[in-house]
């Protein structure tokens, strides 16, 4: 069970922190969220 948990955790890390998403301007979700937050704070 822990092997499956580790595999899912690794996949989520890659998907959210490293893999670009075309719907987000080819940025990873975490980078997009940080950029959006900074833009909202600056407004």
Buried (B, 14 or more C-beta within 10 A) or exposed (E): EEEEEEEEEEEEEEEBEEEEBEEBEEBBBEBBEEEEEEEEEEE
